[in-house]
Amino acid sequence: MAKAKDVRVIVILECTSCARNDVNKKSPRISKYITQKNRHNTPDQLELRKFCRYCHKHTIHGEIKK
């Protein structure tokens, strides 16, 4: 019997401003968060405002692929 796909999936959120500044090497690292989302309710990529400890401010963290 095949296992059905899980509705809740684990996603990784990455700071978008640190990723852009990675070329300039302003921040030493990129802030990442791990969370879950419901695949049926949010089929699009998830974007949340979270605190980035490297930028020292609240920025938009977008979902990245594993």
C-alpha positions as CSV (number, residue, x, y, z in Angstrom):
1,M,0.0,0.0,0.0
2,A,1.5,3.4,-1.0
3,K,1.9,6.2,1.5
4,A,0.0,9.4,0.6
5,K,1.9,12.6,0.3
6,D,2.0,14.6,3.6
7,V,-0.1,17.7,3.7
8,R,2.4,19.6,6.0
9,V,5.9,20.0,4.7
10,I,9.1,21.4,6.2
11,V,10.4,24.5,4.5
12,I,13.5,26.6,4.9
13,L,13.2,30.4,5.0
14,E,16.3,32.4,4.0
15,C,16.8,36.2,4.4
16,T,16.5,37.9,1.1
17,S,18.5,41.0,1.9
18,C,21.5,38.9,3.1
19,A,21.3,36.8,0.0
20,R,21.5,40.0,-2.1
21,N,24.4,41.4,-0.1
22,D,26.3,38.1,-0.3
23,V,28.0,39.5,-3.5
24,N,29.2,42.5,-1.5
25,K,30.3,40.3,1.4
26,K,28.7,42.8,3.9
27,S,27.2,40.0,6.1
28,P,29.3,37.0,7.1
29,R,26.3,34.6,6.9
30,I,22.7,34.3,5.7
31,S,19.9,34.0,8.3
32,K,17.8,30.8,7.9
33,Y,14.7,29.6,9.7
34,I,13.0,26.2,9.5
35,T,9.2,26.0,9.7
36,Q,6.2,24.0,8.3
37,K,3.5,25.0,5.9
38,N,0.3,23.4,4.7
39,R,0.7,22.3,1.1
40,H,-3.0,22.7,0.3
41,N,-3.5,26.1,1.8
42,T,-0.3,27.7,0.5
43,P,0.8,26.2,-2.7
44,D,2.9,29.3,-3.5
45,Q,6.3,30.0,-2.0
46,L,6.1,31.2,1.6
47,E,7.4,34.7,2.6
48,L,7.5,35.9,6.2
49,R,8.9,38.9,8.0
50,K,11.4,37.5,10.5
51,F,14.3,39.0,12.5
52,C,17.7,38.6,10.8
53,R,20.5,38.5,13.4
54,Y,23.1,39.4,10.7
55,C,21.2,42.5,9.4
56,H,20.0,43.4,12.9
57,K,16.5,44.2,11.7
58,H,13.3,42.5,10.5
59,T,13.5,41.5,6.9
60,I,11.5,39.3,4.4
61,H,12.6,35.7,4.6
62,G,11.6,33.6,1.5
63,E,11.2,29.9,1.0
64,I,14.1,28.1,-0.7
65,K,14.4,24.7,-2.2
66,K,16.0,21.9,-0.2
